[in-house]
């Protein structure tokens, strides 16, 4: 993959770039303007920390950045995205990546991001676990912001380049970009589920979304079912023709299929084996109780992640005497999420109430039943928890993939540990040696926890060894190579 793109980069240096690229060069941006790959996502892969002279950019966490940033560091290109505030920021270089910020005002953030993206598309695409809202003012801002991202991408790309658009925030960008730059190869990847017809049809702007996505040459989903949902809807509402994985629209062939996303396996594996990580694991286990079994969950604090149902299952585990605080502890790490939104604040309060109730009933002196951390941890800190845990609980009510499950597997270099995985996470289709559960079935859930805690060492090692082989083989570079090869037409 790298060799082929390097050849493309050398070729681009000798050809005429589009007019927007030349105008940007006048601002002193130099030869970095010529990109072989332009990534377009709602957020930049970096965030600003510190103030004044101490202010600097740091790499961000999150599924998209975790998956795509390692590839961007190996390939020449540009990342187009929002900085997270309303400041106007010029393009810059960070960790060998060119960064092109897109400016959004407060009203745009409120309507395009908080409203349309996260109160309409997010719940709708996650099985309507919470009722989605449909407001015309949100939609108008969504269209306007998508047009701004499309314009920024058009300005960054040289003639014939590859543009890779990501996720539900930017579903109109492919068609808008194609209208501006028909010379480009355009890909789109959806990181969350794509809903079945009976849910997607709720959307008042369903045709606009479908036609926006059909502006891409390759449209990627986390699962075959999502790709089939999309294909059926396009044939019905957008007058596209074709099959489950291949469509034709306005005279163009379009590939739409599953590209299950993954992680940089070696990055986690190497660090989990390091002396620093081993020391961290020993210290953590000592603090939690060296002989106690550790159950671990790491989530963004979101209603799709099933945190409440998980806590209820852990509570019943203690209630029925299947585990005791003296020999078992549950650690829940919850990353703060959209706390300005009322229902997320309500979720936070509910989770903290349940944690308090469990600890009030089952904790003993020096032995807390549940440790709950509502904060952001670095990936290095998370590795310590991954490597220390005996049982990992990844039990969302619905998830496109869930990279936490794969990160846990990558950190188990000694092939120990048990993964309990929701059947409604996209990762369940690949990680078939995990203990799968329906998080809504509490009897089954509690029994799975009991099985995980009692699993014989040899069976656990066999399962984990097979999980590690799968994640190592299908890592983030294989995912990226698969998608970009399809987009370049070299498959």
N, C-alpha and C positions, 0 to 999 in steps of 0.2 A: 504493500500500500504506500509506504513512504517513498519508495523509489519511483513509483509511477507519478506521484504528485510532485516530486522534485523535478522530474522531467517536464511536467506541466509548468512549473514555476519558471524554469529556464526559458521555456517557450514564450511565456507571457511577457518576459522582459523585452522581447524583440518585436512585440506587436503593439499596435496603437490601442490605447485604452480609451474608454468612453469619456465624453466631455466633462461630466461631474468629477471624474478622477483628476483630470488636469487642473480644474479650478481649485481642488483641495491642495494640490501640490504647491500652489502659489502661497499657501499658508505655512510653508516650511516643513511639510510632513514627509517629503522625500520619497525614496523608492519603496518604502513600506506600504505605500498606497496600492501597489499591485498585489492583489491577493488571489491565491488559488482556492481558498475556502473562506466563505463568509458565514459565520454562525449568527443567527438572529433569535434572540430570546428576550422574554420580558425583563429579566434582571441580568445585570453584568455579573461576571464570575468573581467580582471583587467588591469590597465595601470599605468605606472611609473610617478610620479610627484615629483617635487623638485629636488635639486642637492646636491651632497656631503652628509654630515651627515643628511641633512633634506630630502633626497630622501626616498620615501616610495610608496607602492602600494595602489591604490584606486580602488573601484569597478567601472566598466564602465557602460555607458548607452547603449541603443540600444535594438532592438526587441528581439534578441536571448538571450541576457543576462537577460533582464527583464523577459523573460518567463522561462528560465531554471535554473538560479541561485537560485531562492527560493527553488526549488526542490532539488538541489544539497546540500543546507545547511541542509536539513532534512535527506539526505541519505548518507551513506558512499560511497566515490568514488573519482575520479580523473577527472580533466579537462585538456585535451591535446589541445594546440593551440599555435599560433604565438604571440609573445610579442608585435609586432608592430615595432620593429627595428632589426638591424642585430647583436645585442649582443648575446653572448652565456650565457644563464642563467640556473642555476641549479634548480631542482624542489624545491618548497617551499609550505608552508601552508598559506592560506589567508582566514579569516572569515570562518573557519571550512572546507574549501575546499582545497584539495591537488591540486597544480598547476604544470603541466608538460609542460614547454615551448618547442616549436619547433623553431629552428633557421633557418632563411631564409636570404640569401645574397641579395644585392641590385639588381643584375641582375634577380634573381628569383622573387623578388617582382615586378619588372618591367614587366616580361613576364607572370608569373603565375597569379599574382593578378591584376595589372593594365591592362594587356593585355587580357589573356584568360578569366579570371573570369569576368572582368568588361567592356571589350570592345567586347567580343564575347558572353558569356552566358547571361550576364545581359540584353543587349538590345534584344537578340534573344528570351529570355523567357518572356520578357515584350512586346509581340506583335510586335517586331521589330519597336518600336516607333522611335528609331534611328537605322540606318543600322548597323548590326553587322559586325565585321571584322574577317577574318579567316587567321591566319598566322601560318605556320608550326613550327616556332621557339617558339612561345607561347605555342603551344600544347606540344612540347617536355619538356618544363619546367613544364607544368601542370602535366604531367605524373610523372616526377621526384619528384616533391614536394608532390604529392599524395602518392607516395611510401614512402617518409620520414614520413608522418603522420601515414601511416599504420604501419610502423615499430615501431614508438613511442607508438601507441595504443597496439600493440602486446606485447611490453615490460612491459606495465603497467597492463595488465589484468591477473588475475589468471585463472586457468583452469575452464571453464564453466561460466565465467562471462558474463555480458551484456555490449555490446559496442554500444553506440548511436552516430552515425555520423550525422553531420548537414550541410546541405545547398550545394549550387551549386559549391562552391570552391573545394569540396572533393568528387565528384561523382564517382571517381575510387576507393576510399578507401575501400568500402565494399568488392569488389572482391579481391583486394590485401590483405586485412586482412584475408579473408576466406582462401586464399591460404597459408598464414603463420600460421593461428590458426583456423583450422576447428572445434575446440572444443567450440568456442565462439558462443553466440547468438548475432546476429548483426542486428541493426536497422538503418534506414536512414530516416531523415525527411527533406523535401525540404520546405524552408520558403518562396520562391517566386513562381510565377505561373509556371506550366509546359505547354509548348506550344502545339498547335494542330499539327497534322502530317505535314501539308503543310509548316509550319515554321521549325519544328525540322529537317525535311529532308534537309534543307539547310546545316546542319552541316556536314563537311567532315568526322568527327569522330563519327558519330551517333551510329554505332554499338558498338564501344568501350565504349561509355557513357552508353548505355543501359545495356551492359553486366557488366559494373562496378557496376551499381545500383543493378542488379540482384544478386550480391553477398550477399545482405542483406536477412534476414528472414522476415522482415517487412519493407515496404517502405511506408512512410506517405506523404500525400499531404494536401494542404489547402482546396481543394474542390473536390467533386466527379468528376467534369469535367476533372480536371488535372489527377486524377487517371485513368480515362477512356482513356485519350490521351496516357498515358504511356503504358497501357495495350495493346492498339491496335498496337502501335509501336513495342513493344516487341514480339508480335505474328508475326509481319511482318518481322522484321529485326534480331531478336535474336533467332528465332525458339522456343520461349516459347509457352506453351499451357495454356488454361484456359479462364477465364471470365474477366469482368471489375474489380473485386476486389480480384481475387484469380488466381494465376499463378503457373505453374510448370515448373522448369528449371533445367536441368541436374539432374533430379531425386529428386529435393527438392521442397516442397511446399513453396510458397511465398505469403504473404498477401500484397496487395497494395490497400490502400483505403484512404479516407479523415479522417484527424484528425485535425479539425479546432483549431488553437492555441489560447491561451487566456492570461489573466493577473492574477496577485495576487489581486483579488478584495478587500479583506479586508485591504491590505496594503494601497491602495489609499483611501478607504472609511474612515478608522480610521484617517488618517492624514488630510483628507479634513474637518473632523469634529473638529479638534483640535483648541484650542484658538489661537495658532500661525497662523494657516491657516486663520482663520476668521479675525484676525487683518490684515494679509497680503491682503486679499480680500478688506477689507474696505479702506486700504491705496491705493491700486491699482485703485479702482473705483474712489476714490477722485482725484487721479492724472489725470485719463483719463476723468473725468467728471461724477459726481455722478449720473446724470439723463440720461446719454447717453447709448444707447444700444451698447454692445460690441460684435462684430463679431471676432472670433478667428480662426487662422489656425496655426498648428505646423507641420513642415515637415523637413526632410532632404532635402537639396537643390539639388534635382535630377530631371531630365527631366521627369521621370515617375510620379511625384507627381502632375503635372498639376498646378504648381504655377502661370505660366503666364496666363493661361486661367481663373484661379480664380481671378486674379487681373483685368483682362479685364471685368469679370462679375461685380466685385465691382465697377469698373469705370463706367460701364453703369448704374448701380444702382444709382450712384450719378448724372450721366449725364441726366437721365430721371426724376430726381427729386423725385425718390422713397425713397431716404434717403438724409439727409443733414448732413454736418459735425458738425453742432451744436447739433444734437441729435443722431448721430451714428458715431462709429469709428471702423475701421478694424485694427486688430493687427495680423501681420504675423511674426512668429518666424521661422527662417530658419537656421537649423544647417549646418555649412559648410561641404562640401562633395567633396572629390576627386578634390580639387582645382588645382592640378598640371595638370589635364587633360584639354585640350583646350576647349572642348565643355561645360564642367562644368563652366569654367571661362566665356565663352560666355553667358551661362544661367544666371550667377550671374549679369553680366552687363545688360542683358535684363530686369531682374527683377528690378534692381535698377533704370533703366531708367523709367519703368512704374510707380514705386512708386513715383518718382520725378514728373512725369507728372500729376498723380492724385492729389498729394498734391499741385502742382502749380495751378491747376484749381479749387480745391474744398475746400482747407483748409481755415479757418478763423482765425483771431487773437485769440490765446489761444486754438484753436480747430483744431488740425491736423487731416486730413481725414484718413491717413494710418500711423500707427507706424510699422516700419520694423526693426527687430533685427536679424542680421546675427551673431549668436554666439551660444555657447553651454550653456544650462541652466541645473541645477540639477533637479532631479525629484521633490524635495521639492519645488523648484521655479516654476516648471510647474504646480504643484497642485494649486498654487495661481491663475494662469491664467485660468486653467480649471474651478475652482470654481467661478471665477468672470464673465466668459463669459455668454452672453445671447444666442448666436448662435455659434456653432462649425462647421467649414467647413472642412470636410475630403473628398477631391475630386480628388484623383489620377486618371490618365489616365489608369493605370493598377497597381494592388497591390495584392500580395498573400493573405494577411489578412488585415493589418493595425491595430496595437494595440493602436494607438492614439485615435481612435474612442472609444475603450473599456475603456481606461483610463479616458476619459472625462466623460463617463457614470458613472464610479465608483466614481468619485469625486462629483457627483450631489446628495448629501445626502438628499437634500430637494425636490428632483424630479423636479427641475426647469431646464430650458435650453432646447434648440432645437438642434438636430443633423442633419446636412445636409450631406448626405453620397453618394459618387459616387457608381453607380451600378457596377462599374468595380473593386471595392475593395472586397476582399473575405469576409470582415465583413458584407457586405450587405445581404448575405445569412442568417445571424443570426439576425442582428439588423433591423428587418423588420419594426419597428415602427419609424425609422428615415425617414426624407424626402429624397428620393433617386433622384439623378439627373444623367443625361448624361453630363459630363463636356465639351463635344464637342458641345453641343446644347446650345448656349448662351441664346437664348430666354427662354428656359426652366430653365436654370440655374438662370437667373435674377429673373424670376418669383418665383422660390423656395426661393431665398433670401428674396424677398418681403413677401412671405407667412410666413417664419420663423420669421421675425421681427414683423408681425402683428398677429401671432397665439394667440388665446385666452389662458389665463393662465390655465384653466382647461384642455383643450386639450393637452397643453404642458406637464402638470403634468401626465396625463394619459399615454401619449406616453413614457415619461422618466421613469415612474414607471415600465412599462413593459420591457423597455430596461434594466433597472437595475436588474430586476428579472432574465433575461436571462444571463447577464454577471456574476452575482453572482453564479448562478447555474453551469454554464459551465466555471469555472475559470481555472487557469493554473494547479492546482492540479488535477482537473478532466481530463484535457487534458493529462497530464503526466501519470496519472493512467491508462487511456484508452490505451495509446501507450505501456507502459511498461507491462501492463497485456496481451496485444496482443503478445508482444515480448516474454514474459515468457511462453505463451501458456496456460494462466489460464482463458481466457475469455470463 
